Amino acid sequence: MVNETLVQGYIVALLVLANLPFINQRLFVLIPVVKAGERKPFWFRLVEWFVLYAIGIGIGLYLEDQIGGIQHKPWEFWVVTLFMFATLAAPGFIWQYQLKKQLLSAR
């Protein structure tokens, strides 16, 4: 049986990875790509999001291999994981493009 804490930790890690592009103005939290006070372009965020998705999938495949070997997955699995990752990114997207504007205009 798989340790429930491991699964829960993996889901939390995916939540953090999915939101990283939207909560800061740096590329991968380290590389400054815009001047202070400017916003990172959306396409930067999208590329970063896809790379972080690949990292999250890599972590999942590593964990699966450690548990008992990697099983074959049909294409539907990968589509579902992509849309689940997009759903996990919703809080960061809403913060960056909707809520932040409202909070700043309310001042």
BAVEX-716020 format. One line per field, with one value per residue: chain; x, y, z of N, C-alpha, C in turn. Coordinates in pm, 1 decimal, decimal comma, always signed. Example, Ala and Ser with C-alpha at 12.3 -4.5 7.8 and 13.67 -1.06 7.14 Angstrom:
vodren <- [A|A]
n.c1 <- [+1319,0|+1285,0]
n.c2 <- [-569,0|-225,0]
n.c3 <- [+780,0|+708,0]
ca.c1 <- [+1230,0|+1367,0]
ca.c2 <- [-450,0|-106,0]
ca.c3 <- [+780,0|+714,0]
c.c1 <- [+1320,0|+1290,0]
c.c2 <- [-330,0|+3,0]
c.c3 <- [+780,0|+787,0]
! end
This chain:
vodren <- [A|A|A|A|A|A|A|A|A|A|A|A|A|A|A|A|A|A|A|A|A|A|A|A|A|A|A|A|A|A|A|A|A|A|A|A|A|A|A|A|A|A|A|A|A|A|A|A|A|A|A|A|A|A|A|A|A|A|A|A|A|A|A|A|A|A|A|A|A|A|A|A|A|A|A|A|A|A|A|A|A|A|A|A|A|A|A|A|A|A|A|A|A|A|A|A|A|A|A|A|A|A|A|A|A|A|A]
n.c1 <- [+84,2|+48,3|+199,4|-5,2|+67,9|+277,3|+145,5|-26,3|+164,1|+282,5|+69,9|+39,8|+289,0|+255,9|+53,5|+191,2|+391,1|+228,0|+132,5|+352,1|+444,8|+266,4|+274,9|+493,0|+733,9|+953,6|+1148,4|+1113,4|+1137,4|+1388,4|+1530,5|+1547,9|+1332,6|+1203,2|+1192,3|+1188,7|+868,0|+733,8|+529,2|+562,3|+557,9|+272,7|+327,7|+576,8|+502,1|+338,5|+516,1|+690,6|+507,4|+444,1|+696,5|+725,8|+511,8|+610,8|+825,5|+683,9|+547,0|+767,0|+861,4|+645,9|+659,2|+905,4|+846,3|+652,5|+808,0|+976,9|+797,0|+701,9|+755,6|+713,6|+409,1|+237,4|+74,2|-213,8|-289,4|-498,4|-460,4|-246,7|-363,2|-559,5|-395,3|-271,2|-488,1|-568,0|-345,9|-371,1|-607,4|-518,7|-360,6|-532,6|-584,5|-348,6|-353,5|-593,5|-526,5|-312,8|-421,5|-682,7|-778,1|-568,4|-566,3|-817,2|-781,5|-578,8|-704,2|-899,9|-785,8]
n.c2 <- [-118,6|+223,0|+497,1|+734,0|+991,3|+1045,5|+1062,1|+1279,4|+1478,1|+1490,6|+1590,9|+1843,5|+1948,1|+1959,0|+2151,1|+2377,5|+2395,7|+2442,0|+2697,3|+2865,3|+3015,9|+3228,4|+3373,2|+3532,9|+3762,2|+3665,9|+3439,0|+3101,9|+3153,0|+3249,8|+3389,0|+3713,2|+3867,1|+4090,7|+4448,5|+4608,5|+4652,3|+4603,1|+4370,4|+4022,7|+3884,8|+3710,1|+3487,1|+3404,6|+3311,7|+3098,9|+2922,7|+2867,6|+2744,4|+2508,1|+2382,2|+2343,7|+2170,7|+1946,2|+1887,7|+1824,2|+1594,1|+1434,2|+1399,6|+1256,1|+1021,3|+925,4|+870,2|+673,0|+474,2|+410,7|+297,8|+68,0|+22,5|+158,5|+193,1|+134,3|+405,5|+528,1|+780,5|+933,1|+952,7|+1134,0|+1366,5|+1413,0|+1458,5|+1694,7|+1875,3|+1861,1|+1976,8|+2231,2|+2307,0|+2311,8|+2535,0|+2746,2|+2919,4|+3083,2|+3203,6|+3348,6|+3522,0|+3671,2|+3788,4|+3880,0|+3922,0|+4070,5|+4311,9|+4415,0|+4452,1|+4643,8|+4858,3|+4920,8|+5062,7]
n.c3 <- [+0,0|-75,8|+84,7|+231,8|+300,1|+126,6|-121,1|-71,7|-21,4|-274,3|-429,1|-311,5|-379,7|-658,8|-669,1|-578,2|-779,1|-1004,2|-956,8|-937,0|-1172,4|-1172,7|-938,3|-911,9|-1061,1|-1187,0|-1384,6|-1331,9|-1060,5|-1009,9|-1217,9|-1324,1|-1553,3|-1630,4|-1574,9|-1251,9|-1116,9|-1352,5|-1542,9|-1598,3|-1924,0|-2064,2|-2225,8|-2135,5|-1884,7|-1961,8|-2097,9|-1885,7|-1716,0|-1858,8|-1855,6|-1580,9|-1545,0|-1680,6|-1511,0|-1277,7|-1367,5|-1414,3|-1151,1|-1049,3|-1206,9|-1122,3|-850,7|-889,2|-1010,3|-798,1|-625,0|-750,5|-1020,2|-1349,5|-1512,8|-1824,8|-1984,1|-2137,9|-2392,3|-2294,2|-2021,1|-2000,1|-2101,3|-1909,4|-1684,1|-1764,5|-1772,6|-1506,8|-1386,0|-1491,4|-1364,1|-1100,7|-1120,9|-1121,4|-886,1|-873,5|-1128,4|-1117,3|-909,0|-1026,3|-1261,5|-1217,0|-941,1|-823,4|-970,2|-897,1|-621,9|-617,3|-746,3|-565,0|-366,4]
ca.c1 <- [+0,0|+124,0|+187,6|-95,4|+141,6|+352,9|+51,5|-70,4|+278,2|+297,9|-36,4|+75,7|+401,1|+198,4|-17,3|+293,1|+450,9|+131,1|+109,0|+476,0|+457,2|+171,2|+288,1|+612,9|+768,4|+1081,8|+1139,9|+1149,4|+1158,6|+1528,4|+1586,0|+1466,4|+1311,7|+1146,2|+1237,0|+1105,6|+741,1|+670,0|+475,0|+618,8|+463,0|+195,5|+390,2|+679,3|+432,3|+290,2|+631,4|+733,6|+404,7|+462,7|+819,7|+696,9|+426,6|+700,5|+898,6|+588,5|+525,6|+891,0|+861,3|+546,5|+712,2|+1010,0|+781,1|+589,3|+914,1|+1025,0|+693,5|+687,6|+771,8|+628,3|+309,7|+199,8|-39,2|-263,4|-284,7|-602,4|-400,3|-165,8|-455,3|-620,6|-296,8|-251,2|-600,7|-563,4|-242,6|-431,0|-702,9|-441,0|-302,6|-638,2|-568,0|-242,8|-400,1|-692,6|-453,5|-231,1|-491,4|-813,1|-789,2|-466,6|-614,2|-926,6|-729,4|-504,5|-796,2|-983,9|-713,1]
ca.c2 <- [+0,0|+347,9|+587,0|+844,6|+1116,6|+1063,5|+1107,1|+1414,2|+1567,3|+1507,0|+1680,4|+1978,4|+1991,9|+1996,7|+2277,4|+2483,2|+2407,4|+2498,4|+2838,4|+2942,8|+3118,2|+3337,5|+3446,8|+3617,4|+3823,3|+3609,2|+3311,6|+2993,4|+3215,7|+3288,9|+3471,0|+3832,6|+3885,0|+4224,2|+4549,3|+4620,5|+4720,4|+4555,2|+4235,3|+3922,1|+3855,5|+3587,5|+3373,0|+3357,1|+3233,7|+2976,1|+2834,7|+2825,9|+2652,7|+2379,1|+2321,8|+2297,3|+2053,1|+1835,2|+1854,5|+1754,8|+1460,0|+1360,2|+1361,5|+1149,7|+898,6|+877,6|+809,3|+549,7|+376,3|+368,6|+218,4|-66,3|+17,3|+248,5|+124,4|+201,6|+496,2|+573,9|+925,1|+997,1|+981,3|+1255,4|+1479,7|+1437,4|+1521,0|+1833,2|+1957,6|+1870,5|+2075,6|+2361,6|+2336,5|+2349,2|+2667,3|+2848,1|+3024,9|+3176,5|+3278,8|+3445,6|+3623,1|+3755,2|+3858,9|+3933,1|+3970,0|+4171,7|+4438,5|+4465,9|+4499,2|+4767,8|+4967,0|+4951,0|+5150,5]
ca.c3 <- [+0,0|-87,8|+198,1|+199,1|+314,9|+2,7|-224,2|-35,3|-44,4|-419,6|-476,4|-265,0|-464,2|-788,4|-648,4|-572,8|-912,2|-1098,2|-928,0|-937,7|-1277,2|-1156,4|-812,1|-911,0|-1189,4|-1229,5|-1454,1|-1241,4|-930,2|-995,0|-1325,0|-1353,2|-1697,6|-1651,2|-1479,0|-1131,7|-1138,5|-1475,0|-1535,0|-1687,0|-2032,5|-2047,5|-2292,4|-2042,4|-1782,7|-2022,5|-2118,1|-1752,3|-1665,2|-1925,6|-1804,3|-1445,2|-1562,6|-1713,6|-1387,7|-1190,0|-1421,6|-1388,1|-1009,5|-1034,9|-1265,9|-1031,6|-734,9|-935,3|-1031,0|-666,4|-559,0|-806,7|-1164,9|-1427,5|-1594,1|-1949,3|-1969,3|-2268,6|-2411,5|-2212,4|-1890,8|-2009,1|-2118,0|-1778,6|-1595,2|-1808,9|-1728,9|-1360,2|-1355,0|-1522,4|-1257,1|-983,1|-1144,1|-1118,8|-785,0|-913,1|-1244,9|-1069,6|-833,2|-1112,3|-1369,0|-1180,2|-803,2|-796,6|-1028,2|-814,2|-493,8|-639,0|-782,1|-449,6|-273,3]
c.c1 <- [+88,4|+96,3|+102,6|-24,9|+222,7|+263,4|+6,5|+41,7|+301,0|+192,6|-8,4|+191,2|+350,7|+122,7|+80,9|+354,5|+356,1|+112,8|+234,0|+484,3|+370,8|+192,5|+413,4|+640,7|+903,9|+1056,5|+1194,9|+1193,0|+1300,4|+1574,8|+1497,5|+1456,3|+1250,4|+1203,5|+1140,9|+980,3|+669,5|+622,5|+541,8|+515,4|+395,0|+264,5|+507,0|+615,6|+387,2|+403,3|+680,4|+636,6|+419,9|+590,0|+796,0|+601,8|+513,2|+781,2|+808,1|+560,7|+649,5|+899,8|+763,0|+594,4|+823,7|+948,3|+716,1|+693,5|+966,7|+924,7|+684,1|+698,3|+670,4|+537,1|+281,3|+75,2|-85,5|-265,9|-387,1|-548,8|-325,6|-252,4|-519,4|-520,6|-271,8|-364,7|-611,1|-459,7|-294,5|-531,4|-630,2|-380,8|-405,9|-619,8|-461,5|-283,8|-499,6|-624,1|-384,3|-314,3|-626,5|-812,9|-690,2|-508,2|-723,9|-875,1|-653,2|-596,2|-885,5|-915,2|-746,6]
c.c2 <- [+124,6|+435,9|+708,2|+979,9|+1147,7|+1118,1|+1249,9|+1515,4|+1592,9|+1602,9|+1823,8|+2033,6|+2033,0|+2128,9|+2394,3|+2503,9|+2474,9|+2648,4|+2924,7|+3046,9|+3242,3|+3420,0|+3532,5|+3668,7|+3775,0|+3476,6|+3203,0|+3044,8|+3270,1|+3395,6|+3593,1|+3853,5|+4020,7|+4318,9|+4554,9|+4700,6|+4678,8|+4412,1|+4145,0|+3892,3|+3720,5|+3467,5|+3318,4|+3266,8|+3098,8|+2876,0|+2781,0|+2722,8|+2514,3|+2308,0|+2268,1|+2177,2|+1930,5|+1791,8|+1778,4|+1613,1|+1374,5|+1313,3|+1246,5|+1017,2|+839,5|+807,9|+677,1|+439,2|+324,0|+277,4|+78,2|-73,7|+104,0|+165,5|+204,4|+286,6|+540,2|+727,1|+997,5|+1035,4|+1114,2|+1379,1|+1515,0|+1504,1|+1666,1|+1922,7|+1965,4|+1974,0|+2216,5|+2402,4|+2377,7|+2489,3|+2779,6|+2954,4|+3127,9|+3262,8|+3386,4|+3557,0|+3721,0|+3842,2|+3916,4|+3997,3|+4082,4|+4309,0|+4499,6|+4521,9|+4629,3|+4884,2|+5006,8|+5044,7|+5293,5]
c.c3 <- [+0,0|+34,2|+157,5|+208,7|+189,7|-107,8|-195,6|-56,6|-191,7|-475,3|-432,4|-348,4|-602,4|-779,1|-647,4|-710,6|-1010,8|-1078,6|-933,1|-1049,3|-1253,2|-1029,8|-805,4|-1051,1|-1240,3|-1299,4|-1362,8|-1104,3|-913,7|-1093,4|-1349,4|-1504,5|-1731,0|-1546,5|-1360,9|-1162,6|-1265,6|-1454,9|-1637,1|-1797,0|-2014,0|-2111,5|-2211,2|-1937,0|-1838,4|-2045,9|-1984,0|-1694,5|-1727,6|-1877,3|-1662,8|-1446,6|-1591,1|-1590,7|-1291,4|-1236,5|-1397,0|-1244,2|-987,0|-1091,4|-1180,1|-910,3|-772,5|-955,0|-897,6|-595,8|-619,3|-957,1|-1237,0|-1517,6|-1721,1|-1924,5|-2108,2|-2274,1|-2325,7|-2074,8|-1894,3|-2028,5|-1984,3|-1683,7|-1633,4|-1760,4|-1577,0|-1317,1|-1383,2|-1414,0|-1129,0|-996,7|-1134,8|-1010,1|-822,6|-1031,0|-1203,0|-991,4|-926,7|-1205,9|-1330,3|-1042,2|-773,7|-849,6|-941,9|-682,6|-508,0|-672,8|-665,6|-351,4|-290,5]
! end
